[in-house]
Amino acid sequence: MYDLICVGGGLAGLTASIILAKEGFKVAIIEKNDYPQHKVCGEYISNEILPFWQKLGFDPFEHGAVALTQFQLSAPSGNLLKMPLPLGGFGISRYTLDLELMQYAQKQGVEVFTNQTVREITTQENNTKAVFTDEKMPFLGKIVLGAFGKRSNLDAQMKRDFFQKKSPYIGVKYHLKFDQKLQEDNVIALHNFQNGYCGISRVENDVFCMCYLTTRNNLQKFGNIPEMEKNILWKNVYLKEIFEKGNFIWEKPKVINEVSFATKSTQAQGVLMAGDSAGMIAPLCGNGMAMAVHSAKLISTEIIKRLKNEISETEMFENYTKIWNKNFKFRLQWGRFLQSFFGNNFLSELLIWSGKNSKILRNFLVSHTHGKNVEF
Ligand SMILES: Cc1cc2nc3c(=O)[nH]c(=O)nc-3n(C[C@H](O)[C@H](O)[C@H](O)COP(=O)(O)OP(=O)(O)OC[C@H]3O[C@@H](n4cnc5c(N)ncnc54)[C@H](O)[C@@H]3O)c2cc1C
């Protein structure tokens, strides 16, 4: 019997499990894949969570993270806005980050079960949760945390509303190196193109991560990814140069579809949700990972109170929903609104022009999508 079972061993699940294990609770993570794995993600992490992770004993800079302090935004025409990032962030691949965080979790006593897909979660008569994988016996736990990311078989199994609606977005990611300097090491650049945007920034080992979000329609129009890139992304001069001069490390990019930014719930069928399982912010805001970690911290506080019998189960659910909404609801709405400016030539030009001419607007945009430092 575990105190907590985290379903999904991404940043939300790993962070929550470390917090609970450090408090002396018995924690299991069940992850459907193995570590390390490449994930479709821009790999820029906002500094919001850096002091928190460091206090927890995990420092990404010990594993090759690179500081990112400058932001550049381009329109397809080549119009470029440059600005410092007030809080800044760092770059590290998910391949390295998730592996190192998982190993750190194990050191704290977390039991990590990989290559096991959770199929169903049920509540037994005594309120114990049973977590079923393909193994004969279920895992049993007092509390289950859903940290299974943006889209999972469990969303379908739980009949969550957002899962019924189709999403038009796809994500594509590459790792590449450059022989000549096309971008400074401390820059996170966001390049717009018709119906999408592409982030590029450095991660460990002199590698750059390039990751873009676009629509399925764009892809269908040109039949395959290389043709779509040549006909659409290359119209942005910065992207054209990167595609032409970059040394691409993988033969093919990593691709995901059905990326949904729809509103989700913070709980379903007696399972608390953290990270993307509770709601995903538009990637252009660059802080989905920070939000995943922050939500894990918020949920852990309530779970600990519940495990110590300081609050009832109902209070745990209510408190978390309240605090999640307070911290993230508005940011997600802003992310969705801002995203409507991207991928549209006229609106992205307008945004860059306004940003170039107004410091107030620049600060407003950053402060309304980013949070403050997460407190320990
Ligand atoms: C195109 C794109 C670019 C992005 N760029 C950035 C960026 O630059 N910066 C940023 O901060 N954020 C970015 N994000 C968002 C970021 O990737 C997510 O917000 C973050 O990964 C959420 O972490 P998580 O722990 O909630 O989910 P994940 O990291 O997705 O982890 C969920 C885990 O659950 C596992 N799982 C799923 N179902 C099951 C199951 N049934 N049983 C067991 N395990 C299961 C999965 O294998 C996975 O490991 C981007 C997203 C996209 C789509």
The ligand as an SDF file (V2000), in Angstrom:
LIG
                    3D

 53 58  0  0  0  0  0  0  0  0999 V2000
    5.2180   21.7310  -29.2240 C   0  0  0  0  0  0  0  0  0  0  0  0
    5.3950   21.9650  -27.7460 C   0  0  0  0  0  0  0  0  0  0  0  0
    6.4320   22.7630  -27.2860 C   0  0  0  0  0  0  0  0  0  0  0  0
    6.5940   23.0100  -25.9100 C   0  0  0  0  0  0  0  0  0  0  0  0
    7.6190   23.7850  -25.4830 N   0  0  0  0  0  0  0  0  0  0  0  0
    7.7520   24.0660  -24.1830 C   0  0  0  0  0  0  0  0  0  0  0  0
    8.8250   24.8900  -23.7100 C   0  0  0  0  0  0  0  0  0  0  0  0
    9.7140   25.3070  -24.4450 O   0  0  0  0  0  0  0  0  0  0  0  0
    8.8630   25.1900  -22.3830 N   0  0  0  0  0  0  0  0  0  0  0  0
    7.9470   24.7130  -21.4980 C   0  0  0  0  0  0  0  0  0  0  0  0
    8.0390   25.0220  -20.3130 O   0  0  0  0  0  0  0  0  0  0  0  0
    6.9420   23.9020  -21.9030 N   0  0  0  0  0  0  0  0  0  0  0  0
    6.8290   23.5610  -23.2210 C   0  0  0  0  0  0  0  0  0  0  0  0
    5.8310   22.7200  -23.6200 N   0  0  0  0  0  0  0  0  0  0  0  0
    4.9230   22.1620  -22.6030 C   0  0  0  0  0  0  0  0  0  0  0  0
    5.5930   21.0620  -21.7680 C   0  0  0  0  0  0  0  0  0  0  0  0
    6.1530   20.0760  -22.6010 O   0  0  0  0  0  0  0  0  0  0  0  0
    4.5620   20.4240  -20.8360 C   0  0  0  0  0  0  0  0  0  0  0  0
    3.8070   21.4360  -20.2260 O   0  0  0  0  0  0  0  0  0  0  0  0
    5.2330   19.5650  -19.7600 C   0  0  0  0  0  0  0  0  0  0  0  0
    5.9270   18.5000  -20.3490 O   0  0  0  0  0  0  0  0  0  0  0  0
    4.1790   19.0230  -18.8010 C   0  0  0  0  0  0  0  0  0  0  0  0
    4.7540   18.1020  -17.9050 O   0  0  0  0  0  0  0  0  0  0  0  0
    3.8640   16.9180  -17.3140 P   0  0  0  0  0  0  0  0  0  0  0  0
    4.6660   16.2670  -16.2630 O   0  0  0  0  0  0  0  0  0  0  0  0
    2.5070   17.4190  -16.9900 O   0  0  0  0  0  0  0  0  0  0  0  0
    3.6400   15.9220  -18.5570 O   0  0  0  0  0  0  0  0  0  0  0  0
    4.7020   15.0400  -19.3520 P   0  0  0  0  0  0  0  0  0  0  0  0
    6.0620   15.5660  -19.2480 O   0  0  0  0  0  0  0  0  0  0  0  0
    4.0940   14.8810  -20.7140 O   0  0  0  0  0  0  0  0  0  0  0  0
    4.6630   13.6540  -18.5810 O   0  0  0  0  0  0  0  0  0  0  0  0
    3.5480   12.8070  -18.5950 C   0  0  0  0  0  0  0  0  0  0  0  0
    4.0430   11.3790  -18.5000 C   0  0  0  0  0  0  0  0  0  0  0  0
    2.9390   10.5090  -18.3170 O   0  0  0  0  0  0  0  0  0  0  0  0
    3.1820    9.3010  -19.0150 C   0  0  0  0  0  0  0  0  0  0  0  0
    1.9020    8.6320  -19.2340 N   0  0  0  0  0  0  0  0  0  0  0  0
    0.8740    9.0190  -20.0240 C   0  0  0  0  0  0  0  0  0  0  0  0
   -0.1420    8.1560  -19.9350 N   0  0  0  0  0  0  0  0  0  0  0  0
    0.2460    7.1930  -19.0600 C   0  0  0  0  0  0  0  0  0  0  0  0
   -0.3670    6.0180  -18.5640 C   0  0  0  0  0  0  0  0  0  0  0  0
   -1.5860    5.6580  -18.9180 N   0  0  0  0  0  0  0  0  0  0  0  0
    0.3220    5.2470  -17.6890 N   0  0  0  0  0  0  0  0  0  0  0  0
    1.5690    5.6040  -17.2880 C   0  0  0  0  0  0  0  0  0  0  0  0
    2.2090    6.7170  -17.7380 N   0  0  0  0  0  0  0  0  0  0  0  0
    1.5430    7.5010  -18.6100 C   0  0  0  0  0  0  0  0  0  0  0  0
    3.8920    9.7640  -20.2860 C   0  0  0  0  0  0  0  0  0  0  0  0
    4.6570    8.7290  -20.8690 O   0  0  0  0  0  0  0  0  0  0  0  0
    4.7590   10.9070  -19.7700 C   0  0  0  0  0  0  0  0  0  0  0  0
    6.0740   10.5190  -19.4500 O   0  0  0  0  0  0  0  0  0  0  0  0
    5.6700   22.4350  -24.9900 C   0  0  0  0  0  0  0  0  0  0  0  0
    4.6480   21.6120  -25.4450 C   0  0  0  0  0  0  0  0  0  0  0  0
    4.5050   21.3740  -26.8070 C   0  0  0  0  0  0  0  0  0  0  0  0
    3.3890   20.4750  -27.2800 C   0  0  0  0  0  0  0  0  0  0  0  0
  1  2  1  0
  2  3  1  0
  2 52  2  0
  3  4  2  0
  4  5  1  0
  4 50  1  0
  5  6  2  0
  6  7  1  0
  6 13  1  0
  7  8  2  0
  7  9  1  0
  9 10  1  0
 10 11  2  0
 10 12  1  0
 12 13  2  0
 13 14  1  0
 14 15  1  0
 14 50  1  0
 15 16  1  0
 16 17  1  0
 16 18  1  0
 18 19  1  0
 18 20  1  0
 20 21  1  0
 20 22  1  0
 22 23  1  0
 23 24  1  0
 24 25  2  0
 24 26  1  0
 24 27  1  0
 27 28  1  0
 28 29  2  0
 28 30  1  0
 28 31  1  0
 31 32  1  0
 32 33  1  0
 33 34  1  0
 33 48  1  0
 34 35  1  0
 35 36  1  0
 35 46  1  0
 36 37  1  0
 36 45  1  0
 37 38  2  0
 38 39  1  0
 39 40  1  0
 39 45  2  0
 40 41  1  0
 40 42  2  0
 42 43  1  0
 43 44  2  0
 44 45  1  0
 46 47  1  0
 46 48  1  0
 48 49  1  0
 50 51  2  0
 51 52  1  0
 52 53  1  0
M  END
$$$$
